[in-house]
Amino acid sequence: MELVKGLCPIGVPVIASAYFDIFDGLLQAYVFVFLTSLYMAEAIEDEEQH
């Protein structure tokens, strides 16, 4: 981001920052939901076996 700010100080860094912030948030949400669903599926499977 510092390179982008140095090359184009007006406009582009705001757009790039917003894009990466949204992408990062969506990626974290996806990973959290995916891992939670795996954990819950494993817990349900273990409960059914006992």
N, C-alpha and C positions, 0 to 999 in steps of 0.2 A: 504494500500500500504506500510505503514511503516513496518508492520509485514512481508510482502513478502520480502521487502528489507533487513530486519534483518535475515531472514532465508536463503535466496538465493541471495547474493549480486551481482552476475554476471549473466546476461542473462535474467533470468525470470522477473525481474521488468520491463525491457524494453519492453518485449512482453506483459506483463499484462497491462502496462501503455498504450501502443498503442491500445490494444484491448478495454480498457475502454474508452479511448478518442474517438475512432471511434464509439463505441456503444452509448456514451453520445451524440455525434453530430448527429447521425442518429435518436436517440430518440427525441431530441429537434426539428429536422427538421420535423419528423412525427407529433409531437404535433402541431407545428406551422401551417403546411399545413392543418391538420384536423380542428383546430379551425378557421382558415381563411375560409375554405370551408363552415363550419357551419354558420359563420357570413354572408358570401356572399349569401348563400341559403336563410337565413332568410331575408336579405335585399331585395333580388329579390322577395320573397314571399310577403313581405309587400308592395313593389312597385306595384305588380300585383293587390293587393286588393284595392289600391287607384285609 
